[in-house]
């Protein structure tokens, strides 16, 4: 019997994972097939359709095969056209109707005969000698009655043995054959060489007696490609011996010589059928060594010759990869040290792949060491949860000392969430290769030997090499009940915990109240059901504030609190929790969650409770505001997680949520609280999205528009509190839609052009007529020149479309936007604006000497800055550059009164445009002789417009003191524009 490696799984020897068998790619999963059965043969028989399981997914390997069933197997194996034999005549009276065409086809082919002239023995179990005779007739043997000699059974057994037909079948020749053994017999037959008879001498017929000369059976050979399918060596004549499997399946059933080792680097052969891998079957090991072993022990096991590096070269693999193991030189009769890579729970298989011939032709040995790891099922995806072309699977949380497969998928059924499992993992394939339920043991600890073992129920339990050292049982566990799990060799591989999560709480606050010399202690607790209660405690909770605790209460309702988190809530800048994924990152460390983990999430002033990793939303840290604390058991499985001020994303499904925004949304109130109801499409259905009043989501959605929501968060009452919108995934498309043609859908119109996209088969399409939402299909999109489309893409293909239907079917017009630099130069090129759309003015600014560019005038009294938006364009636009003079003019002073009213002027170009409304402030600052006294600093001016000038007025009281004739000062006029820009003008002012 060979150990089986399939594409996704491997059933190891019984010493490793007893009773485990999971089929992989190309073969269905048989729950009742274990490593004790002929797994390679069963896999091949299933793949070629010769023997398959029942409707319950079982192969029934130990069930005996009847002679009628054997006829069915032979007909399937030989590809007989049984439909042609439904009404065929046979001499047997005991063949049931269902078996008639199979027995008739085999009888006509000369493969089978009856137990008498009129009986077939349909319900009798087929024996090894009977079944082997049928197989050998298929190979071409026993074509003449003389072949049997005096005893047909002896002749059959002799011939079958000579061609290894009974290989790996340990049963008596007259014993009933099970389905397990028939599968192996069939595989042996497929690998056997076909023969054809050659008679020596004449056939003499005397009356009813036929005497046949000697018959010689010769191997059938061929030079055709199909004859190479089972890796034959070429014969002297350049041909190949033809195996039955090569002939029957015309070379489509092959042994793949390119794959010569399995996932654990063990020597193996690979079966392919019609280009698909069926099974990678490891060779039978020459030696199997379990657990930790010293170099001396292994030397004594394999012998001096095999250990001799001058005669044999060893390749040593751990979980399918070389490295991190002992070397051949460590296998020594003097080495009492444990070999690296071996340990409690490991299985080492040793294969002699080539015998030693001479010093120039050394032998070779392959060593495969495989670990058993512990895990817990975090998610189960059954047939109803996966796509049609996807197999059911589970996701495992790795609980080992050095996790190798956390979050990995494994195709299997029969497991439930939170099941503790044992699994093997290949570093070669980076996949889980086998999985079986772990054996649970519970009881009271009576003795502990630190870091080595403990005693429960009078039995000593040692730790597996893959047991997490941080979870060692301590002396503090003596006299306490524990739950633990064993690997196949009886080593402890994981520790469980039996406390109920309902007895946990987060300490929100505490108070110690002293009156009349007596102190009473109180604590405010957040329970795992979301209730916040204030309780009396038997001691101060000051050291437990913001901790997670376990609690009990006495008959007087006084609570006793026990610290579980060993720490208070603290800042967490590295938090990542994903729905359904067991591995979480909390404060930068990996912690695991399962269906029983309770998440206490503070959202604003509310507490939201989620039970189970499948139900918690995606949660990440919100920079420095997020705080967390976690209580986990010894297997690093979180019992309770408290989180506050984090980012939650509840709806992370692939389906887009579309929401119709409403600035005047009405308030609603019910038992859930106050909220707004927005028309929406959620999970492909028209509904409302109920959004909590005062939440961030309400702020976003209380506005006109269509919102494409990627994910959202809800509070404990199911009201939406936050929304995460699509941004970069939204395609920029023109108005209009175009129906699907040749596998693509279009968006746009004849005036502005079209964009074309492929689309997902299940793309969401939502239409909105301004009143009602409807859900349609991508093929239901019609051609319309002015409907508005919001297009969500994924990997370049349309994932969802929201179509706002617009009356009519006329494409928006294109309008010209012309820029004029006026007195300057460098105007932007002519542009196009779309009717009814907003137009963004160019960011390019023209120049006019040292004049200040103020913006663009549309000739209708509007002045726009660069990058401003002109809303709702309805015609051609001409924009002319507007400048401010590069100098300031000051009226001549006629007296010591200084700056007269309207005495400072700035010229606007072109004339006739009042820009005073664009100015935030004008201030004067004096410098030089008498300047500070005469003008002051930051002296405000009033601004008026008298075509073509801005006239800046500084009142005498604001700006002047006594100055004498001949005095002068420098004045800086600073103009600050409302768009944030400034312009300085400096002049020298002299008194006359």
Secondary structure as the mmCIF struct_conf table of DSSP 4:
data_model
#
loop_
_struct_conf.conf_type_id
_struct_conf.id
_struct_conf.beg_label_comp_id
_struct_conf.beg_label_asym_id
_struct_conf.beg_label_seq_id
_struct_conf.end_label_comp_id
_struct_conf.end_label_asym_id
_struct_conf.end_label_seq_id
STRN STRN1 UNK A 3 UNK A 5
BEND BEND1 UNK A 7 UNK A 8
STRN STRN2 UNK A 10 UNK A 11
HELX_RH_AL_P HELX_RH_AL_P1 UNK A 14 UNK A 17
TURN_TY1_P TURN_TY1_P1 UNK A 18 UNK A 19
TURN_TY1_P TURN_TY1_P2 UNK A 25 UNK A 26
BEND BEND2 UNK A 27 UNK A 27
TURN_TY1_P TURN_TY1_P3 UNK A 31 UNK A 32
TURN_TY1_P TURN_TY1_P4 UNK A 35 UNK A 36
BEND BEND3 UNK A 37 UNK A 37
HELX_RH_AL_P HELX_RH_AL_P2 UNK A 39 UNK A 48
TURN_TY1_P TURN_TY1_P5 UNK A 49 UNK A 49
BEND BEND4 UNK A 50 UNK A 51
TURN_TY1_P TURN_TY1_P6 UNK A 55 UNK A 56
BEND BEND5 UNK A 57 UNK A 57
TURN_TY1_P TURN_TY1_P7 UNK A 61 UNK A 62
BEND BEND6 UNK A 63 UNK A 63
STRN STRN3 UNK A 64 UNK A 64
HELX_LH_PP_P HELX_LH_PP_P1 UNK A 65 UNK A 65
STRN STRN4 UNK A 66 UNK A 66
HELX_RH_AL_P HELX_RH_AL_P3 UNK A 67 UNK A 78
TURN_TY1_P TURN_TY1_P8 UNK A 79 UNK A 79
HELX_RH_3T_P HELX_RH_3T_P1 UNK A 82 UNK A 85
TURN_TY1_P TURN_TY1_P9 UNK A 86 UNK A 87
BEND BEND7 UNK A 91 UNK A 91
BEND BEND8 UNK A 93 UNK A 93
HELX_RH_AL_P HELX_RH_AL_P4 UNK A 97 UNK A 108
TURN_TY1_P TURN_TY1_P10 UNK A 109 UNK A 110
BEND BEND9 UNK A 111 UNK A 111
BEND BEND10 UNK A 115 UNK A 118
TURN_TY1_P TURN_TY1_P11 UNK A 122 UNK A 123
BEND BEND11 UNK A 124 UNK A 124
STRN STRN5 UNK A 125 UNK A 125
HELX_LH_PP_P HELX_LH_PP_P2 UNK A 126 UNK A 126
STRN STRN6 UNK A 127 UNK A 127
HELX_RH_AL_P HELX_RH_AL_P5 UNK A 128 UNK A 139
TURN_TY1_P TURN_TY1_P12 UNK A 140 UNK A 140
BEND BEND12 UNK A 144 UNK A 144
HELX_RH_3T_P HELX_RH_3T_P2 UNK A 145 UNK A 148
TURN_TY1_P TURN_TY1_P13 UNK A 149 UNK A 150
HELX_RH_AL_P HELX_RH_AL_P6 UNK A 152 UNK A 162
TURN_TY1_P TURN_TY1_P14 UNK A 163 UNK A 168
BEND BEND13 UNK A 171 UNK A 171
TURN_TY1_P TURN_TY1_P15 UNK A 173 UNK A 174
BEND BEND14 UNK A 175 UNK A 175
STRN STRN7 UNK A 176 UNK A 176
HELX_LH_PP_P HELX_LH_PP_P3 UNK A 177 UNK A 177
STRN STRN8 UNK A 178 UNK A 178
HELX_RH_AL_P HELX_RH_AL_P7 UNK A 179 UNK A 190
TURN_TY1_P TURN_TY1_P16 UNK A 191 UNK A 191
BEND BEND15 UNK A 192 UNK A 192
STRN STRN9 UNK A 193 UNK A 193
HELX_LH_PP_P HELX_LH_PP_P4 UNK A 194 UNK A 194
STRN STRN10 UNK A 195 UNK A 200
BEND BEND16 UNK A 201 UNK A 201
STRN STRN11 UNK A 204 UNK A 206
TURN_TY1_P TURN_TY1_P17 UNK A 207 UNK A 208
STRN STRN12 UNK A 209 UNK A 211
STRN STRN13 UNK A 214 UNK A 219
STRN STRN14 UNK A 221 UNK A 222
BEND BEND17 UNK A 224 UNK A 224
HELX_RH_3T_P HELX_RH_3T_P3 UNK A 225 UNK A 228
TURN_TY1_P TURN_TY1_P18 UNK A 229 UNK A 230
HELX_LH_PP_P HELX_LH_PP_P5 UNK A 232 UNK A 235
TURN_TY1_P TURN_TY1_P19 UNK A 236 UNK A 237
BEND BEND18 UNK A 238 UNK A 238
STRN STRN15 UNK A 240 UNK A 241
STRN STRN16 UNK A 243 UNK A 243
HELX_RH_AL_P HELX_RH_AL_P8 UNK A 244 UNK A 248
TURN_TY1_P TURN_TY1_P20 UNK A 249 UNK A 251
STRN STRN17 UNK A 253 UNK A 256
TURN_TY1_P TURN_TY1_P21 UNK A 257 UNK A 258
STRN STRN18 UNK A 261 UNK A 261
TURN_TY1_P TURN_TY1_P22 UNK A 263 UNK A 264
BEND BEND19 UNK A 265 UNK A 265
STRN STRN19 UNK A 267 UNK A 267
STRN STRN20 UNK A 268 UNK A 273
TURN_TY1_P TURN_TY1_P23 UNK A 274 UNK A 275
STRN STRN21 UNK A 276 UNK A 282
HELX_LH_PP_P HELX_LH_PP_P6 UNK A 283 UNK A 285
BEND BEND20 UNK A 286 UNK A 286
STRN STRN22 UNK A 287 UNK A 290
BEND BEND21 UNK A 291 UNK A 291
STRN STRN23 UNK A 294 UNK A 294
HELX_RH_AL_P HELX_RH_AL_P9 UNK A 295 UNK A 302
HELX_RH_AL_P HELX_RH_AL_P10 UNK A 304 UNK A 307
TURN_TY1_P TURN_TY1_P24 UNK A 309 UNK A 311
STRN STRN24 UNK A 312 UNK A 318
TURN_TY1_P TURN_TY1_P25 UNK A 319 UNK A 320
STRN STRN25 UNK A 321 UNK A 322
BEND BEND22 UNK A 323 UNK A 325
HELX_RH_3T_P HELX_RH_3T_P4 UNK A 328 UNK A 330
TURN_TY1_P TURN_TY1_P26 UNK A 333 UNK A 334
BEND BEND23 UNK A 337 UNK A 337
STRN STRN26 UNK A 338 UNK A 338
HELX_LH_PP_P HELX_LH_PP_P7 UNK A 339 UNK A 339
TURN_TY1_P TURN_TY1_P27 UNK A 340 UNK A 341
TURN_TY1_P TURN_TY1_P28 UNK A 344 UNK A 345
STRN STRN27 UNK A 347 UNK A 354
STRN STRN28 UNK A 358 UNK A 358
TURN_TY1_P TURN_TY1_P29 UNK A 359 UNK A 360
STRN STRN29 UNK A 361 UNK A 361
STRN STRN30 UNK A 363 UNK A 370
STRN STRN31 UNK A 373 UNK A 381
TURN_TY1_P TURN_TY1_P30 UNK A 383 UNK A 385
BEND BEND24 UNK A 386 UNK A 386
TURN_TY1_P TURN_TY1_P31 UNK A 388 UNK A 389
BEND BEND25 UNK A 390 UNK A 390
STRN STRN32 UNK A 393 UNK A 398
BEND BEND26 UNK A 400 UNK A 400
TURN_TY1_P TURN_TY1_P32 UNK A 401 UNK A 402
BEND BEND27 UNK A 404 UNK A 404
TURN_TY1_P TURN_TY1_P33 UNK A 406 UNK A 407
STRN STRN33 UNK A 408 UNK A 411
BEND BEND28 UNK A 414 UNK A 414
TURN_TY1_P TURN_TY1_P34 UNK A 417 UNK A 418
STRN STRN34 UNK A 420 UNK A 426
TURN_TY1_P TURN_TY1_P35 UNK A 427 UNK A 430
STRN STRN35 UNK A 431 UNK A 437
HELX_LH_PP_P HELX_LH_PP_P8 UNK A 438 UNK A 438
STRN STRN36 UNK A 439 UNK A 449
TURN_TY1_P TURN_TY1_P36 UNK A 450 UNK A 452
STRN STRN37 UNK A 453 UNK A 456
TURN_TY1_P TURN_TY1_P37 UNK A 457 UNK A 458
STRN STRN38 UNK A 459 UNK A 462
STRN STRN39 UNK A 463 UNK A 463
HELX_LH_PP_P HELX_LH_PP_P9 UNK A 464 UNK A 464
TURN_TY1_P TURN_TY1_P38 UNK A 465 UNK A 466
BEND BEND29 UNK A 467 UNK A 467
HELX_RH_3T_P HELX_RH_3T_P5 UNK A 469 UNK A 471
HELX_LH_PP_P HELX_LH_PP_P10 UNK A 472 UNK A 474
HELX_RH_3T_P HELX_RH_3T_P6 UNK A 475 UNK A 477
TURN_TY1_P TURN_TY1_P39 UNK A 478 UNK A 479
BEND BEND30 UNK A 480 UNK A 480
STRN STRN40 UNK A 481 UNK A 486
TURN_TY1_P TURN_TY1_P40 UNK A 488 UNK A 489
BEND BEND31 UNK A 490 UNK A 490
STRN STRN41 UNK A 492 UNK A 496
HELX_RH_3T_P HELX_RH_3T_P7 UNK A 501 UNK A 503
STRN STRN42 UNK A 504 UNK A 515
TURN_TY1_P TURN_TY1_P41 UNK A 516 UNK A 517
STRN STRN43 UNK A 518 UNK A 527
TURN_TY1_P TURN_TY1_P42 UNK A 528 UNK A 529
BEND BEND32 UNK A 530 UNK A 530
STRN STRN44 UNK A 532 UNK A 537
BEND BEND33 UNK A 538 UNK A 539
HELX_RH_3T_P HELX_RH_3T_P8 UNK A 542 UNK A 544
TURN_TY1_P TURN_TY1_P43 UNK A 545 UNK A 546
STRN STRN45 UNK A 548 UNK A 553
TURN_TY1_P TURN_TY1_P44 UNK A 555 UNK A 556
STRN STRN46 UNK A 558 UNK A 563
BEND BEND34 UNK A 564 UNK A 567
STRN STRN47 UNK A 570 UNK A 571
BEND BEND35 UNK A 573 UNK A 574
STRN STRN48 UNK A 576 UNK A 577
TURN_TY1_P TURN_TY1_P45 UNK A 579 UNK A 580
BEND BEND36 UNK A 582 UNK A 582
STRN STRN49 UNK A 583 UNK A 586
TURN_TY1_P TURN_TY1_P46 UNK A 587 UNK A 588
STRN STRN50 UNK A 589 UNK A 592
TURN_TY1_P TURN_TY1_P47 UNK A 595 UNK A 596
STRN STRN51 UNK A 598 UNK A 603
TURN_TY1_P TURN_TY1_P48 UNK A 604 UNK A 605
STRN STRN52 UNK A 606 UNK A 611
BEND BEND37 UNK A 612 UNK A 612
TURN_TY1_P TURN_TY1_P49 UNK A 613 UNK A 615
BEND BEND38 UNK A 616 UNK A 616
HELX_LH_PP_P HELX_LH_PP_P11 UNK A 617 UNK A 617
STRN STRN53 UNK A 618 UNK A 621
HELX_RH_3T_P HELX_RH_3T_P9 UNK A 623 UNK A 625
STRN STRN54 UNK A 627 UNK A 632
TURN_TY1_P TURN_TY1_P50 UNK A 634 UNK A 635
BEND BEND39 UNK A 636 UNK A 636
STRN STRN55 UNK A 637 UNK A 637
STRN STRN56 UNK A 638 UNK A 644
BEND BEND40 UNK A 645 UNK A 645
STRN STRN57 UNK A 646 UNK A 649
BEND BEND41 UNK A 654 UNK A 655
STRN STRN58 UNK A 657 UNK A 661
TURN_TY1_P TURN_TY1_P51 UNK A 663 UNK A 664
HELX_LH_PP_P HELX_LH_PP_P12 UNK A 665 UNK A 666
STRN STRN59 UNK A 667 UNK A 670
TURN_TY1_P TURN_TY1_P52 UNK A 671 UNK A 672
STRN STRN60 UNK A 673 UNK A 682
TURN_TY1_P TURN_TY1_P53 UNK A 683 UNK A 684
STRN STRN61 UNK A 685 UNK A 692
TURN_TY1_P TURN_TY1_P54 UNK A 693 UNK A 694
BEND BEND42 UNK A 695 UNK A 695
HELX_RH_AL_P HELX_RH_AL_P11 UNK A 696 UNK A 701
BEND BEND43 UNK A 702 UNK A 704
STRN STRN62 UNK A 705 UNK A 714
TURN_TY1_P TURN_TY1_P55 UNK A 716 UNK A 717
BEND BEND44 UNK A 718 UNK A 718
STRN STRN63 UNK A 720 UNK A 725
TURN_TY1_P TURN_TY1_P56 UNK A 728 UNK A 729
STRN STRN64 UNK A 730 UNK A 731
BEND BEND45 UNK A 735 UNK A 735
STRN STRN65 UNK A 737 UNK A 741
TURN_TY1_P TURN_TY1_P57 UNK A 742 UNK A 743
STRN STRN66 UNK A 744 UNK A 749
TURN_TY1_P TURN_TY1_P58 UNK A 750 UNK A 752
STRN STRN67 UNK A 753 UNK A 757
STRN STRN68 UNK A 759 UNK A 768
BEND BEND46 UNK A 770 UNK A 771
STRN STRN69 UNK A 773 UNK A 776
HELX_RH_3T_P HELX_RH_3T_P10 UNK A 778 UNK A 780
HELX_LH_PP_P HELX_LH_PP_P13 UNK A 781 UNK A 783
STRN STRN70 UNK A 784 UNK A 784
BEND BEND47 UNK A 785 UNK A 786
STRN STRN71 UNK A 788 UNK A 794
TURN_TY1_P TURN_TY1_P59 UNK A 795 UNK A 796
STRN STRN72 UNK A 797 UNK A 804
BEND BEND48 UNK A 807 UNK A 808
HELX_LH_PP_P HELX_LH_PP_P14 UNK A 811 UNK A 813
STRN STRN73 UNK A 814 UNK A 820
TURN_TY1_P TURN_TY1_P60 UNK A 822 UNK A 823
BEND BEND49 UNK A 824 UNK A 824
STRN STRN74 UNK A 825 UNK A 825
HELX_LH_PP_P HELX_LH_PP_P15 UNK A 827 UNK A 830
STRN STRN75 UNK A 831 UNK A 834
TURN_TY1_P TURN_TY1_P61 UNK A 835 UNK A 836
BEND BEND50 UNK A 837 UNK A 837
STRN STRN76 UNK A 839 UNK A 840
HELX_LH_PP_P HELX_LH_PP_P16 UNK A 841 UNK A 842
BEND BEND51 UNK A 843 UNK A 843
STRN STRN77 UNK A 847 UNK A 847
TURN_TY1_P TURN_TY1_P62 UNK A 849 UNK A 850
HELX_LH_PP_P HELX_LH_PP_P17 UNK A 851 UNK A 851
STRN STRN78 UNK A 852 UNK A 857
BEND BEND52 UNK A 859 UNK A 861
STRN STRN79 UNK A 863 UNK A 864
TURN_TY1_P TURN_TY1_P63 UNK A 866 UNK A 867
STRN STRN80 UNK A 869 UNK A 870
BEND BEND53 UNK A 872 UNK A 872
BEND BEND54 UNK A 875 UNK A 875
STRN STRN81 UNK A 877 UNK A 884
BEND BEND55 UNK A 886 UNK A 887
STRN STRN82 UNK A 889 UNK A 890
HELX_LH_PP_P HELX_LH_PP_P18 UNK A 891 UNK A 893
BEND BEND56 UNK A 895 UNK A 895
TURN_TY1_P TURN_TY1_P64 UNK A 896 UNK A 897
BEND BEND57 UNK A 899 UNK A 899
TURN_TY1_P TURN_TY1_P65 UNK A 901 UNK A 902
STRN STRN83 UNK A 904 UNK A 909
BEND BEND58 UNK A 910 UNK A 910
TURN_TY1_P TURN_TY1_P66 UNK A 911 UNK A 912
HELX_RH_3T_P HELX_RH_3T_P11 UNK A 916 UNK A 918
STRN STRN84 UNK A 919 UNK A 927
BEND BEND59 UNK A 928 UNK A 928
TURN_TY1_P TURN_TY1_P67 UNK A 929 UNK A 930
HELX_RH_AL_P HELX_RH_AL_P12 UNK A 931 UNK A 934
TURN_TY1_P TURN_TY1_P68 UNK A 935 UNK A 935
BEND BEND60 UNK A 937 UNK A 938
STRN STRN85 UNK A 939 UNK A 940
STRN STRN86 UNK A 942 UNK A 946
TURN_TY1_P TURN_TY1_P69 UNK A 947 UNK A 948
STRN STRN87 UNK A 949 UNK A 953
HELX_RH_AL_P HELX_RH_AL_P13 UNK A 956 UNK A 959
TURN_TY1_P TURN_TY1_P70 UNK A 965 UNK A 966
STRN STRN88 UNK A 968 UNK A 977
TURN_TY1_P TURN_TY1_P71 UNK A 978 UNK A 979
BEND BEND61 UNK A 980 UNK A 980
STRN STRN89 UNK A 982 UNK A 990
#
